[in-house]
Amino acid sequence: MAKKNRTKTSAATETAPGEVGPRQPCPCGSGKRYKACHGAPGGGDVFVKRPFEGLPSECDLIALRELVPAATAVLPLTGEYADRTVKLCTLLPMAAPAMVRDSGEVWLGLQVQHAFGDPSRDLAAVLLAALEAEPGAGMVGLTAPPGPGPRLQDLVAGPGDPGAAGDLAVQVHEGFDFWVADMEETSELAQALEQADGAAAPTARLTSVTAAYWTRMGAKEHLRWVMPEPEDQLLDALARLHVSGDDVIVPGARFVGMFRAHGLLAPVWDLEVGTGPEALEEPAEAFKAKLDAALADSSDLTTEQRSARNGLANRQVTIR
């Protein structure tokens, strides 16, 4: 008698092409199964791997959302809101998604509590609500997934739009005093300010390259650099540089791994204490030239380079 086929199939477990099964890894890179991450109730009604693609300063936006404690940048808008002033902020009091000031100026927060699968759509929904609010309305946010609608790419001025200024002019702050620069400080706000300042690590943005940030956390210094290249291409290039010994930014620095955030990688170097941001400017620019050459190299990786690439791939931490 033939054995019964123990393999069972069910319409409930089958997935259409391009869909993610409940027991498959979530495509966000969290390491969880889809049913326990974006497929879970409240996990987000959509998932966009690279939500800020196409925006000016995509890499800086990711850095400000995930890595930089205190920074601001003016966000130029297009269309009917082109005359409105919007300030992009890493963090607002009580992690508010947005604030409408007495002047009518809108402050848009990047580091927020909600996550509905497409940060660009979430930010756009909050921004539109804030733009429609009365001056002095205070905090504005989301309490439910925003549903279909404009994304940040649809609202921000791009090349050719009036008021577009190319890359964002990011201003890194030592703390969060900018919260109260134009308003009366209340006891509640003072407490929030004290707590936020206490958690803000000293940070500086390099000027010689894009989206590279020095930081000191406790007794350690690091360079964290968000890069725009596709992951596979960047890993190949970094593997080539690692094998040739060209992945050392400055003497004493050590390339320790990468963050993965919003579809891009952010390589991280440990630095010797006392390095500071100024000493990184010229070396970072020189490293960028080497990286560009490695990115342009289309030859097959050697055995040693493939081994290095595997090691680099295992030193990634997904933070969003």
C-alpha positions in Angstrom: 0.0 0.0 0.0 1.4 3.3 -1.0 2.2 5.9 1.7 -0.1 8.8 2.0 1.3 12.2 0.9 1.8 14.1 4.2 2.2 17.4 2.4 -0.9 19.5 2.9 -1.8 22.5 0.9 -4.5 25.0 1.7 -5.9 28.0 0.0 -5.5 29.8 3.3 -1.7 29.3 3.3 -1.1 29.9 -0.4 0.2 33.3 -1.4 -0.1 35.1 -4.7 3.1 36.2 -6.6 4.7 39.2 -4.9 2.8 38.6 -1.6 4.4 37.6 1.7 3.2 34.5 3.5 2.4 34.8 7.2 5.3 32.5 8.2 7.8 34.1 5.9 10.4 36.7 7.1 8.9 40.2 7.1 10.4 42.2 4.2 11.1 45.1 6.5 14.2 43.3 7.7 13.2 43.0 11.3 14.0 39.3 11.4 10.5 38.5 12.6 7.9 36.5 10.7 5.5 38.6 8.7 2.5 37.6 10.9 4.4 38.9 13.9 5.5 42.1 12.3 3.8 44.1 9.5 1.3 41.3 9.1 0.1 41.6 12.7 -2.9 43.7 13.8 -1.6 47.2 14.1 1.6 46.3 12.3 0.9 48.6 9.4 -1.5 48.3 6.5 1.3 48.6 4.0 5.1 48.1 3.8 7.4 50.3 1.7 11.0 49.2 1.8 12.5 52.5 0.7 9.9 55.1 1.7 12.1 58.2 1.1 13.4 57.3 -2.3 13.4 60.2 -4.7 13.3 62.9 -2.0 16.1 65.5 -1.7 18.5 64.4 1.0 17.1 60.9 1.4 20.1 59.8 3.3 20.0 62.8 5.7 16.3 62.2 6.2 17.0 58.6 7.3 19.9 59.8 9.6 17.7 62.4 11.2 14.9 59.9 11.7 17.1 57.1 13.1 20.5 58.3 14.2 20.8 62.0 15.0 19.3 63.2 18.3 18.8 67.0 17.7 18.7 68.6 14.3 16.5 70.7 12.1 16.1 71.6 8.4 13.7 73.8 6.5 11.5 71.7 4.2 10.5 73.5 1.0 7.0 72.6 -0.2 5.4 72.8 -3.6 1.9 73.5 -4.9 -0.7 75.3 -2.8 1.5 75.2 0.3 4.7 76.6 -1.4 4.4 79.7 0.7 4.2 77.9 4.1 7.2 77.5 6.4 7.9 74.0 7.5 10.7 73.0 9.8 11.7 69.4 9.8 12.8 68.3 13.3 14.4 65.1 14.6 12.3 65.1 17.8 9.6 67.3 19.1 8.3 67.5 22.8 6.7 64.3 23.8 7.6 62.8 20.4 4.8 64.8 18.8 4.3 64.1 15.1 3.9 67.8 14.4 3.4 71.2 16.1 1.7 74.3 14.7 3.3 77.4 16.2 1.6 80.7 17.0 3.2 82.2 13.8 1.6 79.4 11.7 4.9 77.8 11.1 4.7 74.0 11.1 7.3 71.8 12.8 7.3 68.2 11.5 8.8 65.5 13.8 10.7 62.5 12.3 11.1 60.5 15.5 7.6 59.5 16.4 5.7 56.7 18.2 3.4 55.5 15.4 4.5 53.3 12.4 1.9 52.4 9.8 4.2 50.9 7.2 5.0 53.8 4.9 6.7 56.6 6.9 6.5 58.9 3.8 2.7 58.6 3.8 2.5 59.0 7.5 4.6 62.2 7.5 2.5 63.6 4.6 -0.7 62.9 6.4 0.5 64.6 9.6 1.9 67.5 7.6 -1.3 68.1 5.7 -3.3 68.1 9.0 -0.9 70.6 10.5 -1.0 72.9 7.4 -4.8 72.9 7.7 -4.8 73.7 11.4 -5.1 77.1 12.9 -2.0 79.0 14.0 -1.1 78.1 17.6 -3.1 74.8 17.4 -0.2 73.0 19.1 0.4 69.3 18.6 -1.0 67.4 15.6 -0.7 63.6 15.1 -2.2 60.4 13.8 -4.3 58.0 15.9 -5.0 55.5 13.0 -3.4 54.5 9.7 -3.8 57.4 7.3 -5.0 55.3 4.3 -4.2 56.1 0.7 -3.2 59.7 -0.1 -0.3 61.9 -0.9 3.2 60.9 0.2 6.0 63.3 1.3 7.4 63.1 -2.3 4.2 64.7 -3.5 4.5 67.7 -1.2 8.2 68.6 -1.1 9.6 70.9 -3.8 11.8 69.1 -6.2 14.1 70.2 -9.1 12.4 72.8 -11.2 9.8 73.8 -8.5 9.9 77.4 -7.1 11.7 77.5 -3.8 13.5 74.2 -4.3 17.0 74.4 -2.9 18.4 71.0 -3.6 19.7 69.1 -0.6 18.4 70.1 2.8 20.5 72.4 4.9 20.7 70.3 8.0 21.5 72.1 11.3 22.7 69.9 14.1 22.0 71.2 17.6 23.8 70.5 20.9 20.4 69.9 22.5 16.8 70.9 22.2 16.8 74.5 23.2 15.3 75.3 19.8 12.0 73.9 21.2 11.7 77.1 23.4 13.5 79.6 21.3 10.3 81.6 20.4 8.0 80.7 23.2 7.5 80.9 27.0 8.9 77.9 28.8 6.4 76.1 31.0 7.4 73.7 33.8 6.1 70.7 31.7 8.1 71.8 28.7 11.2 72.4 30.9 11.0 68.9 32.2 10.7 67.4 28.7 13.6 69.6 27.6 15.8 68.4 30.5 15.0 64.7 29.7 15.6 65.1 26.0 18.9 67.0 26.5 20.1 64.3 28.9 19.6 61.6 26.2 21.2 63.6 23.4 24.7 62.4 22.5 27.1 65.0 21.0 26.8 64.8 17.3 28.2 66.6 14.2 27.5 66.4 10.5 30.5 66.2 8.3 30.6 68.9 5.5 33.0 67.1 3.1 30.6 64.2 2.3 26.8 63.7 2.5 24.9 62.2 5.4 27.9 61.2 7.5 27.6 62.0 11.3 30.2 61.8 14.0 28.9 61.1 17.5 30.3 60.5 21.0 28.3 58.1 23.1 29.7 57.8 26.6 33.4 57.1 26.3 33.2 56.0 22.7 33.2 57.9 19.4 31.7 56.7 16.1 31.2 57.7 12.5 27.8 56.6 11.1 27.3 57.3 7.4 24.0 56.7 5.5 24.8 55.7 1.9 22.4 55.8 -1.1 23.7 52.8 -3.1 21.6 49.6 -3.4 22.6 47.1 -0.6 24.1 44.4 -2.8 26.2 46.9 -4.8 27.4 48.6 -1.6 28.3 45.3 0.1 30.4 44.3 -2.9 32.3 47.6 -2.9 32.9 47.5 0.9 34.2 44.0 0.6 36.7 45.0 -2.0 37.9 47.9 0.3 38.0 45.7 3.3 40.3 43.1 1.6 42.6 45.9 0.3 42.7 47.5 3.8 41.1 50.7 2.4 38.1 50.6 4.7 39.9 52.4 7.6 38.8 56.0 7.6 41.5 57.3 10.0 44.3 55.6 11.9 42.9 53.7 14.8 39.4 53.5 13.3 37.7 50.2 12.9 34.8 49.4 10.5 32.4 47.4 12.8 29.3 46.9 10.7 26.2 48.6 9.4 22.7 49.7 10.3 20.0 49.0 7.8 17.2 51.6 7.8 14.4 52.4 5.3 16.1 50.4 2.5 19.6 51.8 2.8 22.7 50.9 4.7 24.6 53.0 7.2 28.2 51.8 7.7 29.6 52.4 11.2 33.2 52.9 12.3 34.5 52.9 15.9 36.9 55.8 16.4 39.7 56.4 18.9 38.6 58.7 21.7 39.5 62.3 21.0 39.2 61.9 17.2 36.4 64.5 16.8 34.6 65.4 13.7 37.2 67.9 12.2 39.8 65.1 11.8 37.4 63.1 9.7 36.6 65.6 7.0 39.5 65.0 4.5 39.8 61.3 5.3 36.1 60.8 4.7 36.4 62.6 1.3 39.3 60.4 0.4 37.4 57.3 1.4 34.4 58.4 -0.7 36.7 58.5 -3.8 37.9 54.9 -3.1 34.4 53.8 -2.5 33.3 55.3 -5.8 36.1 53.4 -7.6 35.1 50.2 -5.9 31.4 50.7 -6.9 32.5 51.1 -10.5 34.4 47.8 -10.5 32.2 45.2 -12.1 34.6 42.3 -12.0 33.7 39.2 -10.0 34.6 39.2 -6.4 37.6 37.0 -5.4 37.3 34.2 -2.9 38.7 36.4 -0.2 36.3 39.3 -1.2 33.3 37.0 -1.1 34.3 35.8 2.3 34.6 39.4 3.5 31.2 40.2 2.0 29.6 37.4 3.9 31.1 38.7 7.1 29.9 42.2 6.4 26.4 40.9 5.6 26.3 39.2 9.0 27.2 42.5 10.8 24.0 44.3 9.9 21.5 45.6 12.4 18.0 46.6 11.1 16.7 49.6 13.0 13.6 50.2 11.0 
